[in-house]
């Protein structure tokens, strides 16, 4: 995980972003500047399930695909850009209106 301001942080493998049928499920921590405080402390990260979202896939550079996802059922809608490489590695960038952007690196699993 790489916050916009700060240093690289190593995460346990328990964190994830899953796309299952018509559901997008996110369990990702957040470190950085938030512009508003959540009412529930458990909502401090990107912990949500969305059933109303759109996505687009396009070919990227270096044998990669770029998947852009936008939620439509959250108070502060979230934009996600997932770059997936042919070796299984992935870069994830998350933007929202109430937090500074953050990036994650990891692997794609079936």
C-alpha positions as CSV (number, residue, x, y, z in Angstrom):
1,X,0.0,0.0,0.0
2,X,1.3,3.4,-0.9
3,X,-0.5,6.4,0.5
4,X,-0.3,9.7,-1.4
5,X,1.7,11.2,1.4
6,X,3.8,8.8,3.5
7,X,5.8,5.7,3.0
8,X,5.2,2.2,1.6
9,X,3.4,-0.1,4.0
10,X,3.4,-3.8,3.8
11,X,0.0,-5.5,4.3
12,X,-1.2,-8.9,5.5
13,X,-2.7,-11.0,2.7
14,X,-6.2,-10.7,4.4
15,X,-7.0,-7.5,2.4
16,X,-8.8,-7.8,-1.0
17,X,-10.9,-6.4,-3.8
18,X,-13.3,-9.0,-5.2
19,X,-15.6,-8.9,-8.2
20,X,-18.2,-11.6,-8.0
21,X,-21.0,-11.5,-10.5
22,X,-22.9,-8.4,-9.8
23,X,-21.1,-7.5,-6.6
24,X,-17.9,-5.6,-5.9
25,X,-16.5,-6.3,-2.4
26,X,-13.7,-4.3,-1.0
27,X,-11.8,-4.9,2.3
28,X,-8.8,-2.5,2.1
29,X,-7.2,-0.4,4.8
30,X,-6.7,3.4,4.3
31,X,-3.8,5.5,5.5
32,X,-3.8,9.1,4.5
33,X,-5.8,12.3,4.8
34,X,-9.6,12.0,5.0
35,X,-11.6,15.1,4.4
36,X,-14.5,13.9,6.6
37,X,-14.6,11.4,9.5
38,X,-16.8,8.3,9.2
39,X,-19.6,7.8,11.7
40,X,-18.6,4.2,12.1
41,X,-14.8,3.7,12.8
42,X,-15.0,0.4,10.9
43,X,-15.7,2.5,7.7
44,X,-12.3,4.2,8.0
45,X,-10.8,2.1,5.2
46,X,-12.4,1.0,1.9
47,X,-14.7,-1.6,3.4
48,X,-17.9,-1.9,1.3
49,X,-20.0,-4.0,-0.9
50,X,-21.4,-2.4,-4.0
51,X,-24.1,-3.8,-6.3
52,X,-24.4,-0.7,-8.5
53,X,-21.2,0.0,-10.3
54,X,-20.0,0.4,-13.9
55,X,-16.7,-0.8,-15.3
56,X,-14.7,-0.6,-18.6
57,X,-11.8,-2.7,-19.8
58,X,-9.2,-1.6,-22.2
59,X,-5.8,-2.9,-23.3
60,X,-2.9,-1.2,-21.6
61,X,0.9,-1.1,-22.1
62,X,3.3,-3.9,-21.5
63,X,0.8,-6.8,-21.9
64,X,-1.6,-5.4,-19.4
65,X,-5.3,-4.5,-19.1
66,X,-6.8,-1.5,-17.4
67,X,-10.1,-2.0,-15.6
68,X,-11.9,1.2,-14.5
69,X,-14.6,0.7,-11.9
70,X,-17.0,3.4,-10.6
71,X,-19.4,2.8,-7.7
72,X,-22.9,4.4,-7.9
73,X,-24.4,3.4,-4.6
74,X,-22.1,4.9,-2.1
75,X,-22.5,8.3,-0.3
76,X,-19.1,9.3,-1.6
77,X,-18.7,7.4,-4.9
78,X,-15.4,5.6,-5.4
79,X,-13.4,5.3,-8.6
80,X,-11.0,2.4,-8.9
81,X,-8.4,1.8,-11.6
82,X,-7.0,-1.8,-11.7
83,X,-4.1,-2.5,-14.0
84,X,-3.6,-6.3,-14.4
85,X,-0.4,-7.7,-15.9
86,X,0.0,-11.0,-17.7
87,X,2.2,-12.3,-14.9
88,X,-0.7,-12.0,-12.4
89,X,0.6,-8.9,-10.7
90,X,-1.7,-5.9,-10.4
91,X,-1.7,-2.2,-9.4
92,X,-4.8,-0.7,-7.8
93,X,-5.5,3.0,-7.5
94,X,-8.5,4.2,-5.5
95,X,-9.9,7.8,-5.6
96,X,-12.9,9.1,-3.7
97,X,-14.3,12.6,-2.9
98,X,-13.7,12.3,0.8
99,X,-10.1,10.9,0.9
100,X,-6.7,11.4,-0.7
101,X,-5.9,8.9,-3.4
102,X,-4.1,5.7,-2.4
103,X,-2.4,2.9,-4.4
104,X,-2.1,-0.8,-3.7
105,X,0.1,-3.5,-5.3
106,X,-0.7,-7.2,-5.3
107,X,-1.7,-10.2,-7.3
108,X,-4.8,-11.4,-9.1
109,X,-6.2,-14.8,-8.0
110,X,-9.1,-16.8,-9.5
